[in-house]
């Protein structure tokens, strides 16, 4: 398409900017998809109180000190001041800051008393009740886009003054306001002018609306189709309404859009639908632009002396955040009076506990918090919904074990083995014990180690693949609806720390063709090696902690087996496993604190190029640390516990002191189940407390300190919004890493050892239902509003989830083959049991399995101790002491070992084949979405051509020139 930049610019200087665009396409406008944010200003479906919030009258253009005034976006040059001195002085900051008529610099008046200041603030807030909680400058016209907070006692005055002076030079307007709760706190309110927004929107390639959509595909889908499809739609309309859907009367479709979007350009401003300059850029977009400016503004001479992050680090500023849109509560019910603001709407329709069964308003979440947080909640909701079938199947497997517990042949033989004497569990004071003493232990084991275990392991491996494949489709729909299809290639920005570190070395970017800072390969490789060494050191620390827990279990086993209290002595297996798990859990939670600090240090040492690279690197380290920390002891119990114990008379000992732990005659699976259940439940409880309980306590303490400081009469509602936001807790420094990490580790627990704990999906489902509302409540009420960030996917977490899915197949194969007794029972039934010639049909084929799986030991061979019986039994496949080769492995041992290896190979190949087939059969993007994207691309090209043609024809007409309908 031809670009007539010269004629367009000359026309803009004569006529100004187009505020409305006539419709070119004559196709019938039909129902559009939810391409949300760009057309929010043109929507008329807001709540009653939000209409005024989103329809603020257009401010008069601020005076600019340039030679000519143009409606297009131009650079603002601040006027010279009378004194030539900077207005940022500590003695005057407590005074009243009234904007001059130029609205560029702030002029200070005489200091006011605190009483007059409070009265004036209440008056301002009273006059702005209809506005978004008074989130305006004192003139009631300029919207507050960002808040900076500093202490007047801070010695970094010069840096702050230089920083604010440079902000004003960029067209950023500032207004200062003292805090009513702390006399040492000063707020800097920031407003970005229209020209500044346009300038940086173009630099950041922000996509904005420029034409209405016409969906031929939607019209065709709605009116055409087979008779069966039309009949199905008619029957579906008769069904009752889904109770999980949100009420559209109470939650209007704020995000519905019927506009195409394109990267904003000042040269093509006539392409865009600019009906209202105040609402053309949404609040989240304005905050993102201001944050971009703050990140790249200098505060001293030198390339490294820039950015709000460095000023926060050296205590020049205490905080920087976009303000919330007023209070999240209202005296009036939302059904009768509507929502006061989007924050109130989010609280009522999302964050309240009573909405736990409702779908999430993802478009509104994205509108308020940005696409990155919106994608997190979309993924969390999708994961929670997919857990429902997994939880139901796992519950059925558990109930099958519960109903067949008493009829299980193995459990009955253990409970009836009153005459079966087992070998002592320790040397010295330990005595023999009867197998029937562990009857309860055997029945509990059957709950999780039964015939449904193999089926459930295969089901969960397939479920993990289906979950990830369908999430790809869901993500594709969201990225299209939220206008993020081409964002990744356009908007990756260098981190200010990277620019400052490598500013002296530059190379041409192969994509943009512009010079940018460059990190040499040798420097990058050396830093990466240091980081990898740190990772391996921390992993070795984890393994050391696991070894300490193993030693504790060996000591505890001896103590509990010879305990004086008969109840503990009889249930020494539960006592050993339970205390070991609790000690391990405390070590895990203690080491997590160290891991977070080490991961942060190593990631900063690497100097990642972009924010996404920093976040991915930090997330990978945190996952590796915590995954090994959580699962190392679980892997020990699953694959090493009882494998190296030896036999009576020849036990393997650790440090020649403690006997290695051995499994119960019914198997080691119950130890693994207990380990997973305790860690999973306790960790989720602890995480939920830290996510909500800790911020609640901190906010309560802040309010208590305010009351102690002499402000008991001032209620929370009378405080300004920026004062209330300052008293909230900031979002954690790692963003959503902690949120994703918690869920991904839970996904690992749900899939990796699910064969040992079929209730894991159910526990995860219950936790996630609480987690969604917990996170929602935390984001809306307890945290300051985070900077709205954009993202196209969940980042490195998707690759980690796919890796967990692969590991889950392998571990479940080994758990079934090695940890559980499924394979020994299977070999006995087909090779050694009473049904060898009849086939494996029922539990009676396992008659005699217990006696077959226990070997005999002659206790007369022991040099110490006196025993009432000569022979005892132990769990192994060894020859009896009277055989020609006593205590050697029998042929059955090798049959079982071969069957285990064969099962692992067959199980892995079968499941991996099914996973690959399913992944191939499910496309990453729905076909109708592909058609819509191709249709939109075609119409967008046509529209660009038509708009240019219309613009040039109008220009010629206004200049009195002849024009034709064809392209000039």
C-alpha positions, 0 to 999 in steps of 0.5 A: 500500500502506498504511503503518502506521508508528506501529504498526510502531514501537511493535511494534518497541520491544516485540518488537525486530527480526525475525531471520527471516521466514516464507514467504508465497508458495506458488508453487514456488521455482525456479532464480533469476537471479544477483542477487548481493550481497544474499543472500551471507550466506544462501548456503551454497556457499562454499569450505571456508575461506570458510565461517568467514569469512562466518559470524562469530558475531554480536557482542553489541550494544555498549552505547549511552548512550540512555534506552532500548535498542532493536533498531532502528537508533538514533543512538549518543550517546558517553558522557562521558569522565573527563578531558574531554580528547580521547584523540588526543595524539601522546605516547600514540599509540604506546601500547597501545589497549585498548577499554573495555567501552563500545566507543565511545572508545579508552583508552590505556595505558602505552607498550609497547616495540617488541619487546613490540608485535611479539610481541603483534601476532604473537600476535593474528595467530596467534589470528586465522588462522581469521579473514580474516587477522586483519582484526578489532579486538583483541577478535577480534569487530569487523570492520575496514571501513576503514583511515586512515594518518597520520604521527605527525610531522604537524603537523595534530594538531588537525584529525585529533583533531576529525575522529576525535572527530566520527567517534566521535559518529556511531557509528564505532569507532576503534582505532589500531595502529603500523606495524611497518615505519615508526615514524612511521606510525600506522594507524587501524582503523575499524569501523562499528556496526550502528546506524550501518550501518543509518542510512546504508544508509537515507540512501544508499538501499542495496538489501537482500534481503527475500524469496525469488524465485519465477520462473514464467518460468524454470520455464516456460522450462525445462519448456515450449517447442517439441519442437525446443527440448527436443531441442536442449537434450538434444543440447547436454547431450551435447556436451563441456564448454566449456573456457573455462568456470570449474570450479564445484567450484573457483569456487562460485557465491558470488553466486547469490541468490534474494532480491528487494531493496528500499531499506533502511528502518529503519521496515520492518526486518521486511521484510528477511532479517537472519539475521546482522548481521555478514554482512547488509551485505557487506564492500564495502557496509560500506566504501562506507558508511564512505567515505560518512561519511568524505566528509562528516565535518567537521574544523573549523568551517565548511561547507568544512572537511569530508571525507577528501579534503581531509584527504588533500590537506593531509597530515593523513592519508597514505592511506585505503583498505578493507583486502584480505581477507588474502593472495592466496597460500596454501601449500596448493593451492586444489583440496584446501584451498579458498580462504582468502579472496575475494582468494585465490580471485580470484588463483587463478581470475582473475589468474593467467596460466594462466587466460588462456583462461577466462571471467572470474568477473564476480560475484566481481569485483563482489563484491570490487571493486564494480559499477563495476570489475565493469562495466569488466571485463565490457565489456573481456571483451565487447570482447575476445570480439567482436574474435575475428571481426574479427581472423579476417576481417582475417587472411584479408584480409591472407593474401589479399594475401600469397598474391596478392602475386606475381601482382598485376599492379601489383606485377609491372609495378613490379618489371619496370620496369627501364627506367622512370626516375623523376624525382629526389626532391630538388634538388641531389645527388639523381639519377634512379632506376629504378622497379624499385628499389621492388619490395619497397615495391610488394609490401608495399603490396599486402598491405594495398591489395588487393581485400579492403580495401573488403569489410573496411572495410564489415565493420568498420563493421557490426561496430562497430554490432553490438558496441555494440548487443549490449553494451547487451543484456549491460549490461542483463542485468548491471544486473538481475543486480547489482540496479542497475536503479533505482540511478542515480535514487536514489544520485547524490550531490553532490561535497563540493567542490561542496557546499563551494563553493556552500553559500551558494546553494541551490535546491529539487531538482525530484526530491527536493524538498529544498534543495541547493547550486546553481551559477549559470548565469553562473558555470557558463558562464564556467568552461566557456568557460575550460575550452573555451579551454584545450582548444583551446589544447592541441589547437593545441599538438598540431597544432604538434607535428604540423607539426614532424614534417612538417618533419622528414619533409621534411628527412629525405626529402632527406637519405635520398634523397641518402645515401651508403649505397646501402641507405638511398638505395635504401629512402629511403621506409622510412627517412623513414616509419620515423624520422618515426613514431618521432619522432612516437611520442616526442612523443606520449608526452611530451605525454600527461603534460602533457595529463593535468595540464591536463585535471585542472586544467580539470575541477576549475575547472569544479566538476562537481556529482557524481562521475559528472559530474566523471569524464565531464568529465575523461574527455572532455578526456583523450579529446579530447587523446589522440585528437588527439595520436595521430591527427593525424599519421595524418590527415596521412598519410592525407589530405594526404601527397602531395596538394600536392607539385606536379610536377617543375619546379614543386614546392610548397615549405615556406618556399621551402626544402623540397619537399613530400613525395610518395607512392610510385608504388604509393600512400601506403597503406603509409605510413599502415600503417607509422604505425598499426603502429608507434604501436599496437604501441609504445603497447601495450607502453609501456602494459603496462609502465606498468600492471604494470612500474611498480607492481612496481618501486615495490613492490620498492623499498618492500620494499627500503627496509623491509629497509634500515630494519632489518627483514630478519628480518620476512617479509611474511607476519608483517606485519599486513594493513593494513601490507602494504596500506600498502606496496602502490601506491594505485589511480591518482587518476583511477580507471578513466579511464586503463583505459577511455581506453587501450581506447577509443583502441585501438578507434579504431585498430581501426576508424577506419583499419582499411582501411589496416591489416587486422591492427589487430583481431588486434593488439588481440585479442592485447593485450587477452588480455594486458590482462585478466590484466594488469589482474586481476593489478594489481588483486589483487596490486599495488594497494591495494583500491579503494573499491567504487563502484557504476555502471550503465554505462560512462558517457560512454565509450559515447557516445564509442564510438558517435561513433568508429563514425560517424567510422570510416565516414567515414574509411574511405570517404575512405581507400579513395577517396583514400589507396588506389589502389582507385578509380584501378585501378577507373576504369582497368579499366572505362574505359581498360584492355584489358577495357573491352568485356569487363568487369572480371573479373581482374587482367589487366584492369589490364595497362598500369595503371602506365604509364597512371598515370605522367606524363612530364617533360622534365628538360631544363627544369631549370636545374641538374643534368646527367642521362643521360636527357631524360625521367623519370616521376612519379605524376600524371595530367598531359599530356606536355610535347609536348602543346598544353597541357603538364602540365595535368590530363588527362580521366582525372584528372577521371574518377578524381576524380568516381569518388572522390567518388561512392564516398564518397557511396555507401559512406557511405549504404550503410554508415550505412543498414546500421548504422541497420537493425541498431541498429533490429533489435537491442533494447537489452534481451532480451525474457525479461529484460523479462518477468522484470522485470515479473514481479518488480515484480508479485511485489514489490508482492504481497510487500510487502502480505503482509509488512505483513499478517503483521506487523500480524496478529502484533502484534495476536495478541501484544497479545491482540486479535482479528484477521482474515485480510483486510487490517485 
